[in-house]
Protein backbone atom coordinates (compact mmCIF):
# COMPACT_ATOMS: atom_id res chain seq x y z
CA UNK A 1 0.00 0.00 0.00
CA UNK A 2 1.68 3.09 -1.29
CA UNK A 3 0.62 6.69 -0.54
CA UNK A 4 0.93 7.80 -4.13
CA UNK A 5 -0.22 5.13 -6.51
CA UNK A 6 -1.56 7.32 -9.32
CA UNK A 7 -1.36 10.90 -10.48
CA UNK A 8 -4.90 11.36 -9.16
CA UNK A 9 -3.51 10.88 -5.63
CA UNK A 10 -0.96 13.67 -6.21
CA UNK A 11 -3.71 15.92 -7.52
CA UNK A 12 -5.90 15.22 -4.47
CA UNK A 13 -3.03 15.98 -2.07
CA UNK A 14 -2.26 19.21 -3.93
CA UNK A 15 -5.91 20.21 -3.80
CA UNK A 16 -6.12 19.53 -0.08
CA UNK A 17 -2.94 21.53 0.66
CA UNK A 18 -4.24 24.42 -1.49
CA UNK A 19 -7.61 24.43 0.24
CA UNK A 20 -5.89 24.38 3.65
CA UNK A 21 -3.64 27.30 2.63
CA UNK A 22 -6.65 29.22 1.35
CA UNK A 23 -8.51 28.60 4.61
CA UNK A 24 -5.52 29.85 6.62
CA UNK A 25 -5.30 32.97 4.43
CA UNK A 26 -9.04 33.68 4.78
CA UNK A 27 -8.84 33.27 8.57
CA UNK A 28 -5.83 35.61 8.71
CA UNK A 29 -7.67 38.16 6.52
CA UNK A 30 -10.82 38.05 8.66
CA UNK A 31 -8.76 38.46 11.85
CA UNK A 32 -6.98 41.56 10.54
CA UNK A 33 -10.20 42.95 9.14
CA UNK A 34 -11.78 42.59 12.59
CA UNK A 35 -8.78 44.34 14.20
CA UNK A 36 -9.02 47.20 11.72
CA UNK A 37 -12.75 47.58 12.40
CA UNK A 38 -12.08 47.58 16.14
CA UNK A 39 -9.57 50.43 15.73
CA UNK A 40 -12.02 52.35 13.54
CA UNK A 41 -14.75 52.00 16.16
CA UNK A 42 -12.36 53.21 18.88
CA UNK A 43 -11.36 56.22 16.78
CA UNK A 44 -15.01 57.07 16.11
CA UNK A 45 -15.82 56.77 19.81
CA UNK A 46 -12.92 59.04 20.75
CA UNK A 47 -14.01 61.57 18.14
CA UNK A 48 -17.57 61.51 19.49
CA UNK A 49 -16.26 62.08 23.01
CA UNK A 50 -14.14 65.02 21.83
CA UNK A 51 -17.03 66.54 19.91
CA UNK A 52 -19.24 66.12 22.97
CA UNK A 53 -16.65 67.93 25.12
CA UNK A 54 -16.38 70.73 22.55
CA UNK A 55 -20.17 71.01 22.48
CA UNK A 56 -20.26 71.28 26.27
CA UNK A 57 -17.53 73.95 26.16
CA UNK A 58 -19.55 76.01 23.67
CA UNK A 59 -22.65 75.68 25.85
CA UNK A 60 -20.74 76.91 28.90
CA UNK A 61 -19.24 79.80 26.94
CA UNK A 62 -22.67 80.74 25.59
CA UNK A 63 -24.11 80.76 29.12
CA UNK A 64 -21.22 82.89 30.36
CA UNK A 65 -21.64 85.36 27.52
CA UNK A 66 -25.40 85.55 28.04
CA UNK A 67 -25.01 86.18 31.76
CA UNK A 68 -22.27 88.72 31.05
CA UNK A 69 -24.49 90.45 28.53
CA UNK A 70 -27.20 90.93 31.14
CA UNK A 71 -24.65 92.45 33.52
CA UNK A 72 -23.22 94.54 30.71
CA UNK A 73 -26.50 96.43 30.36
CA UNK A 74 -26.43 97.28 34.08
CA UNK A 75 -22.81 98.38 33.86
CA UNK A 76 -23.51 100.63 30.87
CA UNK A 77 -26.47 102.21 32.67
CA UNK A 78 -24.31 102.77 35.74
CA UNK A 79 -21.58 104.40 33.67
CA UNK A 80 -24.18 106.67 32.02
CA UNK A 81 -25.41 107.78 35.45
CA UNK A 82 -21.86 108.39 36.66
CA UNK A 83 -21.13 110.48 33.56
CA UNK A 84 -24.36 112.43 34.09
CA UNK A 85 -23.51 113.10 37.74
CA UNK A 86 -19.99 114.17 36.79
CA UNK A 87 -21.29 116.53 34.09
CA UNK A 88 -23.80 118.01 36.58
CA UNK A 89 -20.97 118.62 39.04
CA UNK A 90 -18.91 120.19 36.29
CA UNK A 91 -21.80 122.52 35.39
CA UNK A 92 -22.36 123.46 39.04
CA UNK A 93 -18.67 124.26 39.47
CA UNK A 94 -18.62 126.34 36.33
CA UNK A 95 -21.76 128.23 37.49
CA UNK A 96 -20.19 128.87 40.93
CA UNK A 97 -16.99 130.18 39.42
CA UNK A 98 -18.97 132.55 37.11
CA UNK A 99 -20.79 134.12 40.07
C-alpha positions in Angstrom: 0.0 0.0 0.0 1.7 3.1 -1.3 0.6 6.7 -0.5 0.9 7.8 -4.1 -0.2 5.1 -6.5 -1.6 7.3 -9.3 -1.4 10.9 -10.5 -4.9 11.4 -9.2 -3.5 10.9 -5.6 -1.0 13.7 -6.2 -3.7 15.9 -7.5 -5.9 15.2 -4.5 -3.0 16.0 -2.1 -2.3 19.2 -3.9 -5.9 20.2 -3.8 -6.1 19.5 -0.1 -2.9 21.5 0.7 -4.2 24.4 -1.5 -7.6 24.4 0.2 -5.9 24.4 3.7 -3.6 27.3 2.6 -6.6 29.2 1.3 -8.5 28.6 4.6 -5.5 29.9 6.6 -5.3 33.0 4.4 -9.0 33.7 4.8 -8.8 33.3 8.6 -5.8 35.6 8.7 -7.7 38.2 6.5 -10.8 38.0 8.7 -8.8 38.5 11.8 -7.0 41.6 10.5 -10.2 43.0 9.1 -11.8 42.6 12.6 -8.8 44.3 14.2 -9.0 47.2 11.7 -12.7 47.6 12.4 -12.1 47.6 16.1 -9.6 50.4 15.7 -12.0 52.4 13.5 -14.8 52.0 16.2 -12.4 53.2 18.9 -11.4 56.2 16.8 -15.0 57.1 16.1 -15.8 56.8 19.8 -12.9 59.0 20.8 -14.0 61.6 18.1 -17.6 61.5 19.5 -16.3 62.1 23.0 -14.1 65.0 21.8 -17.0 66.5 19.9 -19.2 66.1 23.0 -16.7 67.9 25.1 -16.4 70.7 22.6 -20.2 71.0 22.5 -20.3 71.3 26.3 -17.5 74.0 26.2 -19.5 76.0 23.7 -22.6 75.7 25.8 -20.7 76.9 28.9 -19.2 79.8 26.9 -22.7 80.7 25.6 -24.1 80.8 29.1 -21.2 82.9 30.4 -21.6 85.4 27.5 -25.4 85.6 28.0 -25.0 86.2 31.8 -22.3 88.7 31.0 -24.5 90.5 28.5 -27.2 90.9 31.1 -24.7 92.5 33.5 -23.2 94.5 30.7 -26.5 96.4 30.4 -26.4 97.3 34.1 -22.8 98.4 33.9 -23.5 100.6 30.9 -26.5 102.2 32.7 -24.3 102.8 35.7 -21.6 104.4 33.7 -24.2 106.7 32.0 -25.4 107.8 35.4 -21.9 108.4 36.7 -21.1 110.5 33.6 -24.4 112.4 34.1 -23.5 113.1 37.7 -20.0 114.2 36.8 -21.3 116.5 34.1 -23.8 118.0 36.6 -21.0 118.6 39.0 -18.9 120.2 36.3 -21.8 122.5 35.4 -22.4 123.5 39.0 -18.7 124.3 39.5 -18.6 126.3 36.3 -21.8 128.2 37.5 -20.2 128.9 40.9 -17.0 130.2 39.4 -19.0 132.5 37.1 -20.8 134.1 40.1 
